[in-house]
Amino acid sequence: MLDIHDHRAAGPRLGLFHLQDEAPGMVFWHPDGLGVVRALEDAARRRTAADGYLEVRTPQLLRRPIWEASGHWEHFRAGMFEVADEGICAALKPVSCPCHIQIAARRGLSYRDLPLRLSEFGLCHRDEPSGTLHGLFRLRQFTQDDGHVFCADEHIVPEVARFCRGAGEFYRALGFADVAVALSTRPPQRAGEDASWDRAEQLLAAGAAAAGLAVALQPGEGAFYGPKLEFSLGDRLGRRWQCATIQLDFVLPERFDLHYVDADGRRRRPAMLHRALYGSVERFLAILLEHGGGALPPWLAPVQVLVAPVGPEAQAAAPDVVAELTAAGLRAGLDDRRETLGKRVAEAHAAGVPCLAVLGPRELADGTLALRERGAHAVLPRAAAVADLARRHAPPV
């Protein structure tokens, strides 16, 4: 029996998603759940657009030569879904990095183009063992808010520092005040020379320091192509969740012979930064559900305000109130069932609705709305109530 706050119980109870044995590690998103996913994507999209990223979309299925060039065939083949594509070996992408390199290479980079920042909500597949699957926390199919920066050496520290500052601001706005950062260094099985790893680890540490961050060391936990900074969040139960990462990679640009032309007309090798805010959109939703005790924050709730009319006159006027709330940008619904107000309030809170707006004879006569939220009640003029709800339920990022 799952705890009511467990995201695997909360998701189906709130009508967000379900999982079933015929598609292990893959999610069936219901309409409300897909709306939540889109809202999370939009929040990250606003952040990356403000930081100068260009959004792209790349294939899910790529043939073997791409994965051999990137090193994934050697270092990550056991975690990839292989597919026969007209008799040619191919695989569903576990990451979007090689795809973004293809786009960068086709652009014929000049120093004037750098830093080039690309982002994608990439649908990724990883052949996770069935025993490791765990709700939205560990899936075989997930959405990665992937991004890559192709830059000259002098851009590395400023780009890392900017990402570090932005990630901290992003998480604090989402309600996570406890953010820790670790530097994961070279793993035993890796690509590239030790001198390149020395340089990459030093530059990442310098970028974190420029952002004012103190980092803990995680020896041997880097990716096979480069070290990384990992951001972990503390939730309300004291658990820690690794989310954002930024990795410095000198290996993949060399493997794919990526270059740019400098101011003197010479070919130079760019550095590559891999970054993500959520890591996995699905996993971050699970963290939010459990952090919120089985409920979503108001800005993400599928229904943010539910109008509950009491009496015949209020029943007739309620659709106008719903329209006003919707026009203000709120996701509003109507509960005009002939149930007691107490039952409708209880059921709305159980369904994760942040606010019930009660409209009865008194509110009609006074031009007000009675707002009932968890632990709080207020009666406000209707226009003020709509404006207040729109302000408090707006996306924080």
N, C-alpha and C positions, 0 to 999 in steps of 0.2 A: 504494500500500500504506500503510494507516494505521499509525501508531505504536501499540504495544500499550497505551500510556497514554492515547491519544486517546479521549475519551468516546464517539465514534462507533464505536470498536472495542470499548471496555469494556462499553458498554451491552448490545449483543447477546451478547457473550461471557458476561456475568453473567446473561443471561436477563431483562433489565429491560425492554427496548423494542426496536422496530425502526421504520425509516422506509422508505417505498417510493414509487415514482414516481407511483402512482395517487392519492396524497394528499400532494402536495408541501407541506412545512413543517408537517405534522401528524403526531402520534405515535401509534403502536400500542403501548399499554402492556400488557405481560404481567403475570401475577399478582404476581410478585416486584417488578416495577417499580412497579406501582400501590401496593403495600404501602409502598415507599420514599417515594413521593409523599405518601401519607397520613401517614406519620411526619413528614415535613417540614411538612406543613400543621398537624399537631397541635402541633409545636414553636412555630410562629408563633401558633397559636390560643391556646396557654397564655400567651404573652407579651401578646397583645392583650387577652385576658380579664382578666389581672392589671392591665392599664392602664385597665380600665373600658370597653372597646369592646363594643358590642352587635352580634352577627353577624346579617347579613341575606343574602337572596338575591334577585337581580333578573333581569329578562328579558334574553335575548341579542339579540333582534330588536326594534328600536324604529323607529317611523316618522319620516319626515324632519323634522317640526316640532321634535322634541326636539333633533335635531342642528343645526338652524338656530339655535335659541335658545342652545345651548351654544357655538356658533362653530365646531364641528368641521366642519360642512358647508362653511364658507368656508375654514378653515385646514388641514383634514386629510382632505378628501374623497377625494383620490387614494389614501389609505391605507386606505379603508373598502370592505368588500364590500357592494355595493348589491343589494337584493332587491326584487322586485315583490310586494307584499303585497295581494292582491285589487285589483291595478291601482294601488295607492298606493305611492309610493316609500318604501322603508325601508332600513335597514342593520343588519348585525350589529355589535354594540358593540365598539369598539376599547378602550374604558375604561368604568368603572362610575360615574364622577363624576355625570353627569346623573341616573342612576337613584337615587343616594343623595340627591340634592337633592329628588327627588319624594317620597321617604319623609320627609325632614325637613320639607318643606312641609305634608304631610298631618298632622303631629303638632301643628300650631298652637303653635309654640314660645313659651315664656315664658323670661324671664331665669333662672328657677329650673331650667330644663332644660339650661342651658349649663354647661360644654361638653357637647355631644352628640357621642358618638364612635360611628361605624358602621364595620363591617368586613365584608369579603366575599372569598371565594376565587372571583373572577369569571373565567369562561371568556371570553376575549377573542379577537377575530379582526382581523388587520391584513393588508392586501393587499400583502405585501412582494414586491418583484421577485424572480424565481426565482434570479437571479445573486447575491442577497445572503443566501439561505438557507444556514445552516451548522449542521447537527446541531441540538442543543437550544439552541445559543446564539442562533440567529435563526430563529423559527418564524412561521407564519401563524396558528396556533391555540395559545394558551398560557394558563396559569392565573396570574392576577395577584393577589397578596395585598394587595388594595386596602383602603384605609381613609380615612375623612374625619372631620375634627373641625369642627363648627360651633360658633363661640364668639364671645364679646364681645371687644372690642379688648384689654381688660385681661388676657385669658387667653392671648393669642398668644405672648408671650415665654416664660411658664412652660410652655406646651404644647410649644413647639419645643425648649426645653431638656430637658424630660423625655424627648421622643422621642430626642434626640441621645444622652443618657446611656444610655437603654435599648438603642439600636442598638449602641453600642460594647460593652456587656456581652454582648449576644446573640452578636455575632460572635466575641468572645474565647472564649466558651464553646464555640463551634463550631470553634475551632482557628485562627482568623485573628487574629493579634496585630497585623499591619500594616494599620491602618485610617486612611485619609486622607479629609479632607472638603473639598469645594469649594463655593463659592457661585456659582451660574450666574445671570447677570443678564439683563436684558431683551433679547429677540431683535429683529432688525430688523422682522419681521412680527409684530405683537402686537395684542392688544385692550386697551382701557383707556387712561387718561390718564397722562402722565408723572409727575404729582404722586402718583398712586396707586402707580406703580412705585417711585418714590423711597421712599415710606413702607414698602412691602412689603420692599424690599431691606434697608432699615435695621433693620426688626423681625426679619427672619431672621438677620441678622448678630448682633443683640443676643441672640437665643435661643441661637445657637451659642456666643457668648462666655459667656453665663450657665452653659453646660454645660462651660466650660473648654476649648473647642476653638479651635484656630487654623485658619482656613480660607484656602484659595487661591482666587483669583478666576478665574472662567471667563466672560469678557464675551460676551454675546450668546447664551448656551447655555440660557437659561431656556425654559419652556413659553410658549405664546402668551398664556396667561392669568395667568402669574405667575412670579416667580423661585423657585429651589429650591436646597436643600442636597443634595449628592450624596455618598454614602459609597462609596469604592472600597477594595477588598481586594487585598492583595498575596498571590500564591500562592507555592508552593514553587519555581517556575521564575522568579520575579521579575516575572511579568506582573501587570497591574492589571485589576480587574474592577469596573465600577460596579454597585452593588446598591441599597442603601437610598436612598430620596429622601424629602424632605419639602418641599412647595411651599406657598407662601402665596398665596391667591387672593382678590382683592376683586372680580373680574370676574364670575364665574359667579353668585354670590348676587344681583348686580344684574341680570344678564340674565334670571334666573328670578324676579325680584321676591321673593326670599326675605326674610323678616323675623321678628323676635321682638318680644315686648312687654316693655319694661323695667319697673323697679320703680315708675315713675311713670305707667305705662299708655301710654307712647309707643311707636310702631313704630320699631324700629331694624334696621339691616342687619347681619347677622352676618358675620364673616370665615369663610373656609373653608380648612382645611389638608388637603392631599392627602398621604398617607404610605404607604410600603410598606417592608417589611424585605427581602424577596427581590427584589421587582420582578417577576420571573417565577420560579415554582417550578421549571419545567423548566430554565431557564438556571442557576439556583443548583445544581441537581443536577449539571449538566455541570461547573460549577466545582469542586464537591466531588470528583467522579470524577477530574478532572485534577490537582487539588491533592493527592489521595491516591495518585497514581501508578497510576490505573486500578482502585483499590479504594475502597470506602466506609468511613467510620469505623465502628467496632464497633456504635455505638448505632443505625446505620441499616442495617446489613447484613441482607439478607432472611433468611439463616440465621446466627445469631450463634454458636451452638455446635453442632458435629456430633459425636455420640457414635459411637465406633468400637470395637465389641467384638472381642476376640481370644479364640477358643476357644468351645466349645459352652456352657459354663456362663455365660460373659459374654454370649453371644448371647441366652440366655433372660432374663438380668437387665437387659439394655440398655433395653428399653421402659420399665421402672420409672425408670431414670435420666432418660430423655427426659421422662417425666411430671413428675419433680421439678423439672427445669430449666424446663419450661413453666409449672408452678405458680408458680415464682418470677418469672414475667414475661418469660422469655427466649424468643426464637424458636429452638427446638431441632429438630434433625433426627437421623436415624439412618442411618449407612452400615454396613450389616451384610453387605456383599458379601464374597465369598471371595477378595478381593485381598490382597496383602501390605500390611502396615501402612504401609510407606514409600510405596507408590503411593497409598494413601488420603490420607495426609498431604499429599503433593504436589498431588493433584487438589483437595483442599479449599482449600489456599492459592491455587491457580490460579483457583478459583471465587470467591475473595474471602471465604471463611469465616474469621472472625478467630481461632477457637479450635477445636481438635479435642480432645475429651475421650476419652482411651483407657481402656478398661475390659478388663483381662485377669485372669488367675488371681491374680496378686499383689494387684491392686487389690481384687478381690473378697474375698480373704482378710483384707486390712488395712482394708477399709472406706474406701478412698481413690479418687481420680480422678487420672489423670496428664493434665495440661493442656499441650497443645502449641500455642504461638502463635509468630508470626514472631519469631525471635531469642530466645525465652524458653521454658523448660520448668519445670514445677513439679508436685510431687505433694502433694496436700492431702487431709485428711479430707473425705469426700463432702459433708457438710453445709456445711463451710467453703468448699469449692470452689464449690458452688452459690451461696452467699451472696456470695462474692467476685466471681463472674462477673456476678451480678445487679447488684451495685454498680457494677462497671466498665463494664457495657454499658447502663446506664440512660441515658435522654436527658439531655444536659447542660443543657438549657434547658426 
